[in-house]
């Protein structure tokens, strides 16, 4: 998936994210947003063998920030990912300084 395709897919999820900087939430915006909101990061992960770079695997991480461990937004996110026939790994952690849960979906695109 390209950057544009990922952004279009994330728009379908119906969760607020910064269109200009989807990979982070600025401190100013963090205070003004009502959870849930999200950020995502698309990165190339190189695969090496015998000292050579053979290919890049694109990895997408979608992070949802919520005031609960299971967010109501997750149903729509999972629906969109399933519609794209993508498989994911979900994890969550509580971030004390934000007083929020960070729910992460990691997948290869």
N, C-alpha and C positions, 0 to 999 in steps of 0.2 A: 504494500500500500504506500502511496505517496503521502506527503505532508497534507496536501489538499484533500485527498480521500479520507484521511484520518480526521481532519477537522470537520468535514461534512458528516462523517459518521458520528462524531461526538456531539454535533449540533442536534442530531436526531434523538439523543438521550434526554434532552430537556432539562439538563442540569447546568447551572450558570458556570461559565469559565471565562477567563480573559482571552478574547479573540486575538489580541495583539501579542500577548505573552502567555500562551497556554501552558507553558512548563513551570510557571510559578505564580503565586498570589503575592502581591506586594503587601507590605505591612499596613499601608493606608487602606487598601481595599479589604484586607482581612478584617479590619474593625467594622467596616460598613456592610459587609455581606452577612446575610442570614443563612445558616446552614439548611440544607446541604448545598455545597458548591464543589467544583472539581478543578483539577489541573491534570495535564497529561504530558508525558515525555516520550518522544519517538527517537530511538537510538539504534545505530548499527552496531551489532556485536560481531566482530570478526572471528572466523574459524580458521585456526592454523594447524598445519600438520607438516612434519618434516621441515620446519623452519620457513614454510611458505604460507602466505595468506590465500586460502582457497575461495572463501565466500564470506559475505556478510549476511547475518540474520537480523532482520529488523525486529526490535523488541519494543512493544508499547506498554507503558505503565500508566494506568488511569488511577488517580488518587481522589477519593471523595472525602470531604471533610464534613463530619456530621456530629450532632450533639448526642447521638445514640450509637451503640455498637453496630446495630443493623439499621441502615437507613431506608426510608421509603423509596428513595431514588434508585435503589439497587435493582428493583424489578424491571424498570425501564432500561437500565443499562444492560442487564443480562438479556433482555428481549432483543435489543439492537445487536449485541454480540452474537447471539444465536442466529439472528437473521442474516448476519454476515458469515455464518458457519465458522466462527472463531471459538477456540477453546481457551480457557483462562485458568489462572490460579489466584484465589482470593486470600487475602490476609488482612488483619486489622491490628491496630495498636492505638493506645490512648496517649495523647501528647499533653503532658501536664501544663506546659507553658501556654498552650492554646486553649486548654480545657475543652478539647474536642477529640473525637475519634478520627483517625485516618484509615480509611478502608481502601486497600490497594488491589487492583486487578492487573495481573501481569500476563502478557500473551505475545505470541509471535505473529507478525503480520507480513 
